[in-house]
């Protein structure tokens, strides 16, 4: 994320928005994995990520309190910002439509077991246009990592591994990616705080 580190309220609010999304997505991926595992891991993955998410929430609360104390930024109409936000919404909608299409195709072709790696692949791919729109190199790394996790999932399923093995691998990998993204946001937010 290429945020100037100047203590801006808007900068910190952007970090809060992104951090909240990463918290939600981390929780969703962990739940998917743990539900599939049915406790086979003695709920270890869920316990580890619960601690991680709680630490993210602690930073969210701190940043939120700081943002409330910062003065309002002057309102400026920025065409570049509007364009970036519009492109973000288009990418987000395309991701959702892609997930619906892949679900429909997989169900109708008898490959519904490929849905989780399919979602992971779409999620991974969506980071590439986001990287370009927001000029964030980190998005390329996260996108590549998530796409590799999805490919590993497809390979494992193709080799006949059951869902209780493949889905937790994919979901844990995706949760690691969203956690890495949240950590990067926390580091940026800490610089703004100081």
C-alpha positions, 0 to 999 in steps of 0.5 A: 500500500502506498500511503504517505505516512503523514498522520492523515485521518483518511489514510488511517480510515483506509487502513481500517477499511482494509484491515476489517476486510482482511479480518472478515476474510481470514475468519471465513477461510478458517471457518471453511477449513475447520468445518471441513476438518470436523475437529480432526486437527483438534481445532488447532488451526482455528485456535491459532487463527483466533489468536491472530484475529484477536491481535488484528482486532486489538490493532483495529480498536487502537487505530479507530481510537486514533482516527477519531482524535485526528482532525478531519481532512479537507474535502477534495474532489480527486478524479484519480481517486474516483477512478480507482474506487470505480475500478475497485468496485468493478473488480469486486463485482467481477470477482463475485460474478466469477465465483457464481459462474464457476459454481454453476459450471462445476455443479453442472459438470459434476465437479463441485468438489473443485469449488473451493480451489476455484474460489481461491483461484478467482480470489488470487487472480483478483489481486493482480488488477488491484495491484495495478489500480492501486499501484501496490506491489504487495498485491502481486505477491499475495495474488501469486501465493493464493493462485499457487495454493489454488493450483495445489488444491486442484492437483490434490483433488485431481489425485483423489485426496478427500475434501477434509485434506484439500479444503483445509490446505487451501483455506489455511493458505488463503487465511495466511495470505489475508493475515499477511495482508492485515499485518502489512496494513498494521505496519502502515497504520503503526507508522501513521500513528507515530 
